[in-house]
């Protein structure tokens, strides 16, 4: 970090993060003259490509399976959560598509041109925001189905229509929040290679960078976390009052969902808060500290990206109907899997004490996952 003409210059080796607020190539290179980031770029070249490809392949397989199951076993979307889960799988797939390009950049620099730089950066942000907002919608739907059971039963058709409008609103909001990437993402020089980064011109100052980071943290983590925490805490309190013999399993599922969300998203969002603080107060001035901060940010960013791999297993395959559909899909591909249990067999294994609650909670696969 340095200062030139009273304009703060701070660069991060995270390509999806923020770069110098400069306008010429000589300014892009100037921070690296003051603090050589070669070791950070070398670390990124070793660390990110194999991990990003693993996340893309595993997450792609899981989310493609979700879409395939909907297309083959769900001729129509029956519930609000069905609509949200399908949109979540599409959002995660579009997000995962961006990872191979970032992996290639980590190895050889950005060689795909300025248009793809803007498009890939914007696509990354659109699907980051839409995925987090859809997880919020799923938690609200679980709250309605389990806590407000009468309302859920009486308004299923209305809620289903509403879910489509909500998804349209989520995608439009995500597109709106990705506008900074379309405007400021560009190709910069670092060492002998070029990278795709966010670059804010000096006349905009650091306020634009701070605002962009604040929007990502608030809409991509804080708002979803607050709503999820509220909804799931009420759901747990409701389950504790029921006589459903499966309530302990239901609470374990909720706990896993919340813990995975917090563990994967909180550390990286903490890094983004530190970046905003750095842009505002210049808290980090030592070169070695800056490089350690960059490396830590890359590791925590990868941890946050792994959530796209886990979503199908946390929100979909834990449900009985989806597991049965998945087994049928595998059998159709030649896998010798045991036949899925029939509905009558499932009903025989359910305690009479839980029949009322289970009938309500089967409104969606997500809700069913809490009762089976």
Buried (B, 14 or more C-beta within 10 A) or exposed (E): BBEBEEBBBBBBBBBBBBBBBBBEEEBBBBBBEEBEBEEBBEBBBEBBBEBBBBBBBBBBEBBBBBBBBBEEBBEEBBBBBBBBBBBBBBBBBBBBBBBBBBBBBBEEBBEBEEEBBBBBBBBBBBBBBBBBBBBBBBBBBBBBBBBBBEEBEEBBEEBBEEBEEBBEEBBEBBBEBBEBBBBBBBBBBBEEBBBBBBBBEBEEBBEBBBEBBBBBBEBBBBBBBEBBBEBBEBBBEBBEEBEBEBBEBBBEBBEBBBEBBBEBBBBBBBBBBBBBBBBBEBEBEEBEEBBEBBBBBBBBBBBBBBBBBBBBEBBBBBBBBBBBBBBBBEBEEEEEEEEBBEEEEBEEEBEEEBEEBBEBBBBBBBBBBBBB
